Amino acid sequence: MGEIKVSPDYNWFRSTVPLKKIIVDDDDSKVWSLYDAGPRSIRCPLIFLPPVSGTADVFFRQILALTGWGYRVIALQYPVYWDHLEFCDGFRKLLDHLQLDKVHLFGASLGGFLAQKFAEYTHKSPRVHSLILCNSFSDTSIFNQTWTANSFWLMPAFMLKKIVLGNFSSGPVDPVMADAIDFMVDRLESLGQSELASRLTLNCQNSYVEPHKIRDIPVTIMDVHVATTYEISLPIHISNTVCPKRHYLLPQTACPASTLLHMC
């Protein structure tokens, strides 16, 4: 068993922060799972959106630290949505349900892309105060999978998991990265076929961020990749994390201290 899952911090988090389940769509099978921690009086919290392989609790270290400093933090797990517009409409309903007019969004990988799409979706009536994008992207074409995006729903769960696992390090890694990978693999195993298929569809479905619609939103990029897809004119603050490059796939898990440096 991975060290993170049995760590005192993780067990303390699971025992003190309740997992809530909320339905905001007419389809009651679409359930948002979330951890909401910190002062409820804060009406513009920081919301974490996970990558394809992540669940809401992959951000537990950030939640514990930030709430200890007086911030309100919400970490989400998505329902099954099959296109970006459907996701954005559902996320807007969730914010309405939580009575949140504006939020800060932290998105990792797919979560970062969805955060940008939501900012784009609400540009006429802004709901996003700022964006923090961790190892994210602005155009799904970089994966060269747009032609297969509509077939993920047909694939069995083991095949979808194999696709996701192909992005994790397969060679020798140091103990910190090994623990992070073990934890993320465990979280991946908790996701069902429809959840994985929908996330991979959103990750690869032909789409890009329209820069003029989010031009006025402050953006911080946390990315240890040298080459990013941000060839757009935005008020971007490039924040290269101090996390070692061997941890580049999972900075929010392998080096949480580095991600925290750029959130406050």
Solvent accessible surface area in square Angstrom, and as a share of the most:
residue,aa,sasa,rsa
1,M,179,0.80
2,G,15,0.15
3,E,110,0.49
4,I,8,0.04
5,K,66,0.28
6,V,72,0.41
7,S,21,0.13
8,P,113,0.71
9,D,76,0.39
10,Y,8,0.03
11,N,79,0.40
12,W,154,0.54
13,F,0,0.00
14,R,111,0.40
15,S,87,0.56
16,T,62,0.36
17,V,16,0.09
18,P,83,0.52
19,L,74,0.37
20,K,71,0.30
21,K,135,0.57
22,I,20,0.10
23,I,82,0.42
24,V,31,0.18
25,D,25,0.13
26,D,152,0.79
27,D,67,0.34
28,D,104,0.54
29,S,84,0.54
30,K,27,0.11
31,V,49,0.28
32,W,0,0.00
33,S,9,0.06
34,L,0,0.00
35,Y,5,0.02
36,D,6,0.03
37,A,12,0.09
38,G,25,0.24
39,P,56,0.35
40,R,110,0.40
41,S,95,0.61
42,I,54,0.28
43,R,108,0.39
44,C,41,0.25
45,P,1,0.01
46,L,21,0.10
47,I,0,0.00
48,F,0,0.00
49,L,0,0.00
50,P,0,0.00
51,P,13,0.08
52,V,14,0.08
53,S,6,0.04
54,G,0,0.00
55,T,5,0.03
56,A,1,0.01
57,D,4,0.02
58,V,3,0.02
59,F,0,0.00
60,F,2,0.01
61,R,71,0.26
62,Q,0,0.00
63,I,1,0.00
64,L,44,0.22
65,A,27,0.21
66,L,3,0.01
67,T,34,0.20
68,G,65,0.63
69,W,151,0.53
70,G,40,0.38
71,Y,93,0.35
72,R,10,0.04
73,V,0,0.00
74,I,0,0.00
75,A,0,0.00
76,L,0,0.00
77,Q,33,0.15
78,Y,5,0.02
79,P,10,0.06
80,V,32,0.18
81,Y,1,0.00
82,W,89,0.31
83,D,57,0.29
84,H,15,0.07
85,L,119,0.59
86,E,55,0.25
87,F,0,0.00
88,C,3,0.02
89,D,41,0.21
90,G,0,0.00
91,F,0,0.00
92,R,74,0.27
93,K,60,0.25
94,L,0,0.00
95,L,0,0.00
96,D,68,0.35
97,H,107,0.48
98,L,28,0.14
99,Q,135,0.60
100,L,1,0.01
101,D,112,0.58
102,K,78,0.33
103,V,0,0.00
104,H,52,0.23
105,L,0,0.00
106,F,0,0.00
107,G,0,0.00
108,A,3,0.02
109,S,34,0.22
110,L,0,0.00
111,G,0,0.00
112,G,0,0.00
113,F,0,0.00
114,L,0,0.00
115,A,0,0.00
116,Q,1,0.00
117,K,22,0.09
118,F,0,0.00
119,A,1,0.01
120,E,18,0.08
121,Y,75,0.29
122,T,10,0.06
123,H,65,0.29
124,K,182,0.77
125,S,76,0.49
126,P,73,0.46
127,R,32,0.12
128,V,4,0.02
129,H,90,0.40
130,S,20,0.13
131,L,1,0.00
132,I,15,0.08
133,L,1,0.01
134,C,1,0.00
135,N,25,0.13
136,S,13,0.08
137,F,4,0.02
138,S,7,0.05
139,D,46,0.24
140,T,0,0.00
141,S,53,0.34
142,I,79,0.40
143,F,72,0.30
144,N,115,0.59
145,Q,71,0.32
146,T,45,0.26
147,W,205,0.72
148,T,18,0.11
149,A,2,0.01
150,N,111,0.57
151,S,37,0.24
152,F,5,0.02
153,W,146,0.51
154,L,118,0.59
155,M,39,0.18
156,P,60,0.37
157,A,32,0.25
158,F,142,0.59
159,M,78,0.35
160,L,0,0.00
161,K,33,0.14
162,K,150,0.63
163,I,70,0.35
164,V,7,0.04
165,L,65,0.32
166,G,65,0.62
167,N,96,0.49
168,F,25,0.10
169,S,43,0.28
170,S,119,0.77
171,G,45,0.43
172,P,145,0.91
173,V,58,0.33
174,D,32,0.16
175,P,105,0.66
176,V,76,0.44
177,M,1,0.00
178,A,33,0.26
179,D,36,0.19
180,A,0,0.00
181,I,22,0.11
182,D,71,0.37
183,F,2,0.01
184,M,0,0.00
185,V,42,0.24
186,D,42,0.22
187,R,32,0.12
188,L,0,0.00
189,E,95,0.43
190,S,65,0.42
191,L,5,0.02
192,G,33,0.32
193,Q,60,0.27
194,S,51,0.33
195,E,41,0.18
196,L,0,0.00
197,A,0,0.00
198,S,1,0.01
199,R,4,0.01
200,L,11,0.06
201,T,6,0.03
202,L,3,0.02
203,N,11,0.06
204,C,6,0.03
205,Q,39,0.17
206,N,119,0.61
207,S,16,0.10
208,Y,130,0.49
209,V,5,0.03
210,E,48,0.22
211,P,34,0.22
212,H,114,0.51
213,K,57,0.24
214,I,2,0.01
215,R,106,0.39
216,D,136,0.70
217,I,18,0.09
218,P,73,0.46
219,V,3,0.02
220,T,24,0.14
221,I,3,0.01
222,M,1,0.00
223,D,8,0.04
224,V,16,0.09
225,H,83,0.37
226,V,135,0.77
227,A,90,0.69
228,T,54,0.32
229,T,36,0.21
230,Y,29,0.11
231,E,163,0.73
232,I,46,0.24
233,S,76,0.49
234,L,26,0.13
235,P,65,0.41
236,I,44,0.22
237,H,114,0.51
238,I,97,0.49
239,S,7,0.04
240,N,102,0.52
241,T,13,0.07
242,V,107,0.62
243,C,6,0.04
244,P,52,0.33
245,K,131,0.56
246,R,141,0.51
247,H,9,0.04
248,Y,77,0.29
249,L,47,0.23
250,L,5,0.03
251,P,4,0.02
252,Q,4,0.02
253,T,3,0.02
254,A,9,0.07
255,C,15,0.09
256,P,23,0.15
257,A,71,0.55
258,S,8,0.05
259,T,0,0.00
260,L,22,0.11
261,L,121,0.60
262,H,55,0.25
263,M,28,0.12
264,C,92,0.55
